[in-house]
């Protein structure tokens, strides 16, 4: 099972986005995106949800 860092990195790459592009979309630094993806830092819950929204990552499964 992938951890959230791998999910973020893989989805970003699948979309063809650089760390810089994602950072610019979110109004944060590219180095912070790098630190999140590499496990050096953890995003706040707000930043986590903003990343998921920008990359169209579903956080909660759909109800049937």
Order of alpha helices (4+ residues) and beta strands (2+ residues): alpha-alpha-alpha-alpha
